[in-house]
């Protein structure tokens, strides 16, 4: 059984697919991008498109995504809309919607139906020309239903390999995207999967069920995209079957699985840096909204650190050189805490902490903090002796460094675990809390010990 849109004229029939261009180094892509911009600036977008048209679609998409909107529009006026639709997985939302606005709405819908549904929804929202309602464009954008395509191959258990090959041929150019075909049980649900290698090696008269391997995972249309990314990563999957009720309705293809995995990893990374959803070439308003609140919060925490220093003003007056070592203690603690924080947040995002007790993690990171602190404390003490010739200062500095590294390891592990426990995304706010702890307690330790042992320092 082959699933596809019946009665719809495929846009790909307007022009047969061409051979893909070979891969080229990233440096070469950059040089071509510069040449393309030069040609557009010189008023020759047709020649610029001819340069691009010789590249692999992935390289074309990369170059187009980096061009200013006016330059992209100038190029797209010379691009065949069918070619542009085939670049859909690589083009930006704005670029692809501009292309589809130039074609018949029916053809635009056909092109969208060849994309993952979530991406098709995003593009459809940007179109100036309305398109017909479609079941493919009605899924929640953050679910497997939005990631899937309905172009797959599945046969009943009593079918043979020849039937599978016939169904696969009917998909035409879309067949190259599949990594598995499916065998259905009497209820219509996938009961096994057959890889392309097994399909090629099996005799034509062999029963499909005899070649099929057990399924690793099946998802529903409502399965979150984040869970799809976890399944891909954890089980090393290349394709996910999607069911609704008692029916196999689609598959999440390798490109969509990889895309959502990269998107999820990128989201976690950006949230650690407190810039979720921001792009290097995105709108400035979004950058301001994502960065400014956290910069403001961080400013407040720096004043807390400054207030801590002001408590020891008399100590600093007696030995001004203490001020020179303040950023050393606080900075090393901040880096140590951030290292631990990043590790824990990543482990939470990847589901690697299942079955691991928080106490075990805290003890491990605290132990690492002590080990790191002993080494760094000895190192900074030696520097203090060589630089200032003050053994008392070296002792205070070494103890403060070891103590702050202990705090950094414990807080770096404890804060994200606590935030997860109370229902706050640990990637969003942990960094500010951890750096505040390491700054404030680093200053308290260093200046507090120095004040207590001031007689050894002066």
N, C-alpha and C positions, 0 to 999 in steps of 0.2 A: 504494500500500500504506500503510495507516494502522496504526501500532503503538500499542496500549493494552492494558490489563488486560481480557481477556475474562471474562465471567461474573461480574463483580463489580458490585454495585449501587453506582453513584456516589453519594457523600454529597451532591453538589450537587443531586441530584434532589429532595431534601427541601424545598428552597426556591430559587426561581429567583434568578439574580444580579440585583442592583439596580444602578442607575446610580451611578457613582462621584461622590462629593461633590467640589466644586471645591477647588483649592488655597487655603490660607490662610497669612498671614504667620506666622513662627515666634513672634513676640510674642503673637499670638492663640492659638496652641497653648499657650503658657505660661499665659495667663489661663484658658483652659478647664481645663487641668490643675489649677490652683489651685482653681477652682470645683468640680471633680470631687472633690478631696480634702476640701473643705469639706462637700459633700453626704454623703460617706461618713462623715465624723466626726460629722455630725448624724444618722446612722442612716437615710439615705435612698439606699441604693445603686441602687435601681431608677431614680430620677430621674437619678442620676449616669450610669448606663448609657444612658439616653435621650439625654443630652447627647453622649456619645461616639458613639452609633449614627448620628448625623447627619454624622460626619466621614469623610474619606477613610481607608481602611485604614492607610495609612502614618502618618497622624497618630494614629490609635487605637493603633497599635503603639508609637509613640514615647511616648505618655502612659502606657500600661500598663507599659512597660518601666521607667518612672521611679517607679512607685508602690511602696510597701512591699508585701510579700507578702500581708499580711492584707487590705489594701485591694484588691489584685488579685483575691484569692479572693472577696471580697464582691461585686465587680463580675461575676465570671465566673459566679456562681450565677444571674445574670439574663441571661446571654448565651446565645443560641442556639448549640449546639455546631457547627452547620453554618456559621454566621457566623464562629465562632472558627477553624474549620479554614481558612477562606479568608484569615484574617489570619496564617496560619502563617508566611509569609515575613517578617513584621514583628514577631511576638511573640517574647519571650524563650523560651529552652528550658524554663525552669521553668513559665512561664505556659501555654505550649502543651501541655506534658505534663499539667498539671492539668486543662485542658479535655478532652483526649482520654481521661483517666481517667474522665470522666463519661459516656462513650458506649460502645456495644457494641464489643468488641474488633475485630470485622470492619469496622465503620465507622471505627475508629481506624486500622486498617491501610490502608484506602482513602484516608483523609486523608493519611497518611504517604507513600503512593505518589505523591501529587501534589506533594510537596516534593523538592528536591534530595536525593539519597540520603545525603550526608554529614550534612545537617541532620536527616533522618529517623532516622538511626542515633542521633544525640545525643538526640533526643526519646524514641526507643524505650527507651533505657537508663534514662530517668527515670520510665517508666510503672510504676504499681503493678500494673495488670492485665496479665498476659502476653498477647502477641500471637503469631500463627502465624509460623513461619519463612517468610521470603520472599527470593527471589533479589535483590530490590531493596535488601534491608537487609544484604547480605553483602559489600559492597565495602570496600576500604581507604578510610578516611575522607579521606585526603589525595591522592586520585587523581581522574582525570576520571570514572571509573566511579561515584564517590560524588557527583559534581556533576551528573551527567546525569539526564535524564528519558527514559522510553521512549515518550513520546507525541510522535510526529513524523510527517511525511509524506514518503514516498519512493515512486517509481514506476519501472517498467522503462523502458529507453531507447525502446521502441516505443510507449509511452503518449502520449496527447495532453494538451493543457491542460485539456480537460473532465474527464479522469480525475483530474488533480491537484486540481481544484476540488471534485470529488465527495469525494475522500479528505480534503480539508481540512475540508469541512462535517461529516464524521463525527466530528471531534475536538470538536465543540460549543464550549464556552467555552474550552477549552485552546488553540484555534487562534490566539487573540489574542496568545499569548506567542511565537509563531514569527516569525522574520524571514526564514528561507530554507526552501525545500523542496528535495528531492534527487532526482536521476536516477541510477539504478543501472546499472552495467555488467553483462554476463552473469554475472560471478562474484559479484554481489550487493554489491559495494562501491560507494560513492558516486563517480560519474564527473563530476558537475557539480551546480551549485546554481542555484536560481531564486528571485530576490527576490520579495517580495510585490507590489512595483510592477510588475515584469515579468509576473507572473502576472495581474495585473489588466488590463494593457494588451494582452496577447497574444490573438489570435483563439482561439476554443474548439477549432477543428479543427487548430491548429498542433501540430507534434510537440514534446513536452517537451524533447527533446534539442536542438532547434534554438534554443530560448530560453535554455537553460542556459549559465551562465558557468563558467569553470574554478574549481575549489576552491583556496582559498588554503592551507588547513591541514586535516589530519585527525589525530586523536589516538586512541590506544588506551585501553582501560579502565585500564591501569596507568600512563598518563602522569601525572606528579606535578601536583598542583593549582598549584604554583608555576609550572610550565611553561605551563599553561593561561593563567595570569595574564600571563605574559610574551608569549605569542602574541597575546592580546587587545590588550595595550598596544602591542606593536611593529607589528602589522598592522592595528590598528583594527578588530578583528573584533567581531561582535555575536552569533555563534553558532558552535559547534564541533561537527562530527559525530564520534561516538565509534564505533570499530569494535572487534570482537573476532574474531580469525581472519579469515575472509572474509565477515563479516556486519556491516552497519550496525545497531547495537543501540540507539543513543540519540543525543541531542544535549545539549550544554551550552547552556542558554538564556541570554539576555542578563542576566537578574537574577543567575543563578548566576555568570556570568563576572565581572560587576561586583562581586559580593559577594566572590569570592575575590581579586580584584585589590585591593579596599579592605583586605581582611584581611591580604594580604601586605604592602602598603604600611604598614599600621598596625603590623604585627609588626616591620618594620624600624625604624620610628620609635620604638617602645617599647624595642627592644633598644638603640638608640643611647643612650636614657635609662636603660638597665639596669632596666626594669620590664616585661619581656616577659609577655604574657598577662594583665596586670592591668587591671581595669576600675574606673572611678570609684566605682561602687556595688557592687563585688565584695566577697567575704569578706575580713576583716581578716587572717586567717591567710595568705592568698595574698600580700597586700601585704607582710606582714612577711618572708615567705620570699623574695620577689623583690627587696626593697629592702635588707634588713638586711645580707646578705653583701657587697654592693657598698659600702654605707656603711662597713662595717668595713674593707674593703680601702682605701677612700679615706682613712679615719682613719689607717691605717698610712702611706700616702703623705704625709699632712700632717706626720706626725712626721719623715719623711725630709726634708721641706722645712724643718722647725724645726731639725733637726740641722744642715742646711746653714747656716742663719742663725747658729747658735751658733759656727760656725767663725770668724766675723768679729765676735765679741763685742767685741774690743778696738777695732776700727774703728768700730763703732756707738757705743762709749763716747766716742770722740774727737769724733764728729759725729752727735749723736742725730737730727738732721733726716733722715738717711738712712733711718731706719725709716719715716718718713712716706711715702716714695716706693717702698718695697718692694712694696706691693699694686698700685701703678700698673704697674710693669714686669711682674709676674707675671700680673696680671689681663688686661692687653692681650694677652699671649702666649697665655693660656688661651682667650680668645675667638677669636683668630686661628686657633689650632690646631683649635678646635671647628668653626669655619666650614669649614676645609679637610676635616676628618674627615667632617663631614656630607655634603659634596659627594661625596667619594670613596665612602663607604658607599652613598649613594644610587645612584651610577653603577654600582657593583658589583651592587647589587640589581636594577637595570633592565637589566643586560647592556650598558651603554654603553661598557665598556672593552675590548671585543673588538678585537684588532688594535692597541691602543695600548700602547706600551712603558712600563714602569714608570719608566725613566730620563727619558723625555719628561715624564711627570707630575711627577716630583720636581723637574726643572729649572724647569718652569712655576711650580709652587707656591713654590719657593725664590725665584724672581724676583719673584713677587707679594709674598712676605714682605719682600724687600729694599725694594721700592717703598713698601709700607705702612709699613715700619719707618723709612724716611727721613722720610716725612711726619709720622708720629707722634713720631719722635725730635725733629724740629725743633719740633713743637708743644709737647711736654712740656719741652723745653729753654727755650723762651720763657716758659713758665709758671714754671719754676724761677727764671729771672732776675727776673721781675716779683715773685714771691713772696718769694724769699730774697736776691736780689741777688748770687748766687754763680755766677760764670761757669764755674768749675771743676766745680761740681755739675751745671750745665746740660750741660757737655760729657760728663761721665760718664753722666748719665742718658740723653742722646741716643744715645750709642754702645750702651749696654746695651739700650735699647728696640729699636734696629735689629737688634742681634744676636739678641734673643729672638724677634722677629717672623720672622727668617730661620729660626730653629730651629722655630718654631711651624708655618710652612708646610711645611718638610721633614718633620718628624715627623708632622704631621697627614695628609700623603699617604703617607708611608712605612710607618707602623704598620699601617693596615688592609690595605695591599698585602702586607706581610710576613705578617700573620696569615692572610690568604687563602692564601698560598703554603704555609704549614705546616699548613693544614687547620683553623684556628680561625675561628669566625664573627667577622668583624671588627666586627660591630655590637655584640657583647656586651662586649668588654673594651677596645676601642680608646680610649674616652673617658677611662678611668682612667689609662691609660698616657700618653696625650697630655698631659693636665693635669699629671701628675707631672713629665714632661719640662720643660714650660714653666715650672712653679713652681721646680723645682730649678735648672735652668740659668739662669732669669731672676735668681734670687738670686745664683748663682755669678758671673754676668757683672757684675751691678750692684755687688755688694759686693767682688768680686775686683778690678774696675777701680778702685773707690773706694779700696781698700787700697793698690793700686799707685801711685795718684796722690794720696795723702792730703795731700801737701804743697801741692797746688793747691786743696784744699778747706778747710783750716783757716787 
